[in-house]
């Protein structure tokens, strides 16, 4: 698995730790070893710009996912990689949410990684049924990486 991490915000995070967390999440979701994924940590201003540009919402958000491959599609032939997509997380928003929810920043970022990954894998939460499935998968992912409540 190839996991690229970029930290474009003022508070440096431990890239090795987050790469390991994402790798364990991908393995838990039984993703192919050829899977490629990108994670970028940004500030509120940067994610607001992306949110405005891609979703038409002129405000910061916590996480955005940009799929590059449709899970319904056939896998590319080996040895070609499987470009799952990109996850962008606002660390500023994650810090606020961690404080609001009364848990650590690490747990909040882990939650946002899980949420973003599940979107890349084709899950959504537009209906109550979809939201229920997504919540359960998020819970299991966080448990698998040691970040459950």
Secondary structure, 3 states (H helix, E strand, C coil): CEEEEEECCCCCCCHHHHHHHHHHHHHHCCCCCCEEEEEEEECHHHHHHHHHHHHCCCCCCCEEEEECCCCCCCCCCCCCCEEEEEEEEEHHHHHHHHHHHCCCHHHHHHHHHHHHHHHHCCCCCCCHHHHHHHHHHHHHHHHHCCCCC
